[in-house]
Amino acid sequence: MTAMPDTLDDVFAHAWARLRAGVFGRHDPFHQGVLANATDEGPQARYVVLRAADAASGTLAFHTDRRSPKFAALAADPRLAWVFFGHGEQLRIEGRVRLHHDDDAARATWAAMRPLARRTYAVPLPPGTVVDAPEDAGLPGLGAPADPAALEAARARFVLARVEATRLDWLSLAASGHRRARFERGPDGWQGRWLAP
């Protein structure tokens, strides 16, 4: 167990280190977080895999399907919140998303993805389509050979979503005492303050 961060600078570095650990650790509790955004039908929330976290630029990333309702909602209103929790720590991030589809950033990310990850975008039906049975969704079997035409269609559906964080709220729930800090990004960079938990 690592020591509790004592300064705001330590908390900020610790929070980004937790996010980086989530990017690379499939079993890390910060590998997936609950992403929430507003839609015409009201608030929506779902677990999303954290694909990148960069403290220097204050950005995070996830992947999505261009045909998903999430893509349309975020294109209309890019504001979102992303919440992570694990080992007694909660991290809430607010920001705005930039959706990269069929541009250099999306193509570079696609090229670096594992073949199995690419295949998830080869499903012929848009996410959320009603089907009679799970096998009707058309998800290719994990052992089936990749079809070049299906993979090209999959690439066209792939979206890299980059989140520019504007607020980061860290909460530690510990027997030795709860601690909370909030960081907000302004014109001069990040400013932090301690908050009552």
ZIMODA-V97432 format. One record per residue. N is the residue number from 1. RES is the residue in one small letter. SS is DSSP state (hx for helix, st for strand, lp for the rest). PHI is phi as a letter, one per 40 degrees, with the letter a starting at -180 (* if undefined). Layout:
BEGIN
N/RES/SS/PHI + N/RES/SS/PHI
END
This chain:
BEGIN
1/m/lp/* + 2/t/lp/c + 3/a/lp/c + 4/m/lp/c + 5/p/lp/c + 6/d/lp/b + 7/t/lp/b + 8/l/hx/c + 9/d/hx/c + 10/d/hx/c + 11/v/hx/c + 12/f/hx/c + 13/a/hx/c + 14/h/hx/c + 15/a/hx/c + 16/w/hx/c + 17/a/hx/c + 18/r/hx/c + 19/l/hx/c + 20/r/hx/c + 21/a/hx/c + 22/g/hx/c + 23/v/hx/c + 24/f/hx/c + 25/g/lp/b + 26/r/lp/d + 27/h/lp/b + 28/d/lp/c + 29/p/hx/c + 30/f/hx/c + 31/h/hx/c + 32/q/st/b + 33/g/st/b + 34/v/st/c + 35/l/st/c + 36/a/st/b + 37/n/st/a + 38/a/st/c + 39/t/st/b + 40/d/lp/c + 41/e/lp/c + 42/g/st/h + 43/p/st/c + 44/q/st/b + 45/a/st/a + 46/r/st/a + 47/y/st/c + 48/v/st/b + 49/v/st/c + 50/l/lp/c + 51/r/lp/b + 52/a/st/a + 53/a/st/a + 54/d/st/b + 55/a/lp/c + 56/a/lp/d + 57/s/lp/c + 58/g/lp/g + 59/t/st/b + 60/l/st/b + 61/a/st/a + 62/f/st/a + 63/h/st/b + 64/t/st/a + 65/d/st/c + 66/r/lp/c + 67/r/lp/c + 68/s/lp/c + 69/p/hx/d + 70/k/hx/d + 71/f/hx/c + 72/a/hx/c + 73/a/hx/c + 74/l/hx/c + 75/a/hx/c + 76/a/hx/c + 77/d/lp/a + 78/p/lp/c + 79/r/st/c + 80/l/st/a + 81/a/st/b + 82/w/st/b + 83/v/st/b + 84/f/st/b + 85/f/st/a + 86/g/st/i + 87/h/lp/f + 88/g/lp/g + 89/e/st/b + 90/q/st/b + 91/l/st/b + 92/r/st/b + 93/i/st/b + 94/e/st/b + 95/g/st/a + 96/r/st/b + 97/v/st/b + 98/r/st/b + 99/l/st/c + 100/h/st/b + 101/h/lp/b + 102/d/lp/f + 103/d/lp/b + 104/d/hx/d + 105/a/hx/c + 106/a/hx/c + 107/r/hx/c + 108/a/hx/c + 109/t/hx/c + 110/w/hx/d + 111/a/hx/c + 112/a/hx/c + 113/m/lp/c + 114/r/lp/c + 115/p/hx/d + 116/l/hx/c + 117/a/hx/c + 118/r/hx/c + 119/r/hx/c + 120/t/hx/c + 121/y/hx/c + 122/a/hx/c + 123/v/lp/c + 124/p/lp/c + 125/l/lp/c + 126/p/lp/c + 127/p/lp/d + 128/g/lp/g + 129/t/lp/c + 130/v/lp/c + 131/v/lp/b + 132/d/lp/c + 133/a/lp/a + 134/p/hx/d + 135/e/hx/c + 136/d/hx/c + 137/a/hx/c + 138/g/lp/g + 139/l/lp/c + 140/p/lp/c + 141/g/lp/c + 142/l/lp/c + 143/g/lp/c + 144/a/lp/c + 145/p/lp/c + 146/a/lp/c + 147/d/lp/c + 148/p/hx/d + 149/a/hx/c + 150/a/hx/c + 151/l/hx/c + 152/e/hx/c + 153/a/hx/c + 154/a/hx/c + 155/r/hx/c + 156/a/hx/c + 157/r/hx/c + 158/f/st/c + 159/v/st/b + 160/l/st/c + 161/a/st/b + 162/r/st/b + 163/v/st/b + 164/e/st/c + 165/a/st/c + 166/t/st/b + 167/r/st/a + 168/l/st/b + 169/d/st/b + 170/w/st/b + 171/l/st/b + 172/s/st/b + 173/l/lp/b + 174/a/lp/b + 175/a/lp/c + 176/s/lp/c + 177/g/lp/h + 178/h/lp/c + 179/r/st/b + 180/r/st/a + 181/a/st/a + 182/r/st/b + 183/f/st/b + 184/e/st/b + 185/r/st/c + 186/g/st/b + 187/p/lp/d + 188/d/lp/b + 189/g/st/h + 190/w/st/c + 191/q/st/b + 192/g/st/b + 193/r/st/a + 194/w/st/c + 195/l/st/b + 196/a/lp/c + 197/p/lp/c
END
